[in-house]
Amino acid sequence: MRIEYLADHGSQLPRLAEWHFAEFGYLNPTNTLERYIERLTAALQKSDLPTAFIALDDDKLLGSASLVRQTITHPHLSPWLSSVYVDPQHRGRGIASALVGRVERAAAGMGSDRIYLFTPSSEKLYASLGWELMEYSHHHQLRIAIMSKTLRR
Ligand SMILES: CC(C)(COP(=O)(O)OP(=O)(O)OC[C@H]1O[C@@H](n2cnc3c(N)ncnc32)[C@H](O)[C@@H]1OP(=O)(O)O)[C@@H](O)C(=O)NCCC(=O)NCCS
């Protein structure tokens, strides 16, 4: 398994957009597959935000994680770890943990001292990776945990 920039594997974008739309589309009723394609297309870069990483086994897409300037909540905070997703067949092997670590390093490399995320369901996973709970918030009817991590540069 290796982790690389989505920017170097643009042919994986349509499949990844389908995964993201299916998994995260519910967060906003106006979301469409096209919006996810647009969002990932904007992340086809390496030295500025937004950017995205993918986990690969040979050419097989296993998962992804993004580093973005803003998300659906808390606009005064930045940057954000976003869209952590692993193909169900490959879960439980540390792929998400590796992707999260790669995004943390990218944020530190861009000069950030702190990184943020929101999660409706995976607080324990991130806590095990050193993230701290800041507060609980609500997005529409959904309760979300806002978490953060101090980065070492
Ligand atoms: C959440 C998700 C990304 C985890 O991917 P993964 O590759 O299986 O995660 P890892 O193998 O790196 O898991 C690391 C640890 O967290 C645990 N873990 C994973 N998901 C968890 C969850 N939702 N709740 C609690 N613990 C979780 C794993 O058991 C593992 O523990 P261990 O190290 O003690 O064995 C994956 O289940 C997924 O894509 N889910 C759907 C999308 C999603 O919910 N994304 C997160 C949105 S914020």
The ligand as a Gaussian input file, in Angstrom:
#p B3LYP/6-31G(d) Opt

LIG

0 1
 C      -13.647000       5.366000       9.274000
 C      -12.772000       4.686000       8.219000
 C      -12.132000       5.753000       7.347000
 C      -11.688000       3.869000       8.926000
 O      -10.837000       3.298000       7.928000
 P       -9.839000       2.090000       8.281000
 O       -8.788000       2.033000       7.227000
 O      -10.609000       0.864000       8.550000
 O       -9.204000       2.619000       9.651000
 P       -7.925000       2.065000      10.345000
 O       -7.690000       0.636000       9.936000
 O       -6.789000       3.013000      10.150000
 O       -8.417000       2.109000      11.853000
 C       -7.617000       2.592000      12.874000
 C       -8.247000       2.211000      14.199000
 O       -9.487000       2.841000      14.399000
 C      -10.522000       1.889000      14.589000
 N      -11.710000       2.437000      13.942000
 C      -11.895000       2.574000      12.623000
 N      -13.090000       3.159000      12.393000
 C      -13.637000       3.374000      13.614000
 C      -14.861000       3.929000      14.051000
 N      -15.785000       4.402000      13.181000
 N      -15.109000       4.002000      15.367000
 C      -14.197000       3.536000      16.251000
 N      -13.017000       2.987000      15.900000
 C      -12.754000       2.917000      14.587000
 C      -10.002000       0.635000      13.984000
 O      -10.591000      -0.513000      14.563000
 C       -8.533000       0.735000      14.306000
 O       -8.296000       0.391000      15.642000
 P       -7.000000      -0.485000      16.016000
 O       -5.818000       0.307000      15.528000
 O       -7.091000      -0.594000      17.499000
 O       -7.198000      -1.765000      15.292000
 C      -13.616000       3.726000       7.327000
 O      -14.347000       2.852000       8.158000
 C      -14.560000       4.450000       6.394000
 O      -14.182000       4.811000       5.272000
 N      -15.821000       4.686000       6.853000
 C      -16.798000       5.426000       6.055000
 C      -16.422000       6.891000       5.920000
 C      -16.215000       7.569000       7.244000
 O      -16.957000       7.375000       8.205000
 N      -15.159000       8.392000       7.297000
 C      -14.812000       9.174000       8.472000
 C      -15.632000      10.410000       8.417000
 S      -15.011000      11.611000       9.551000

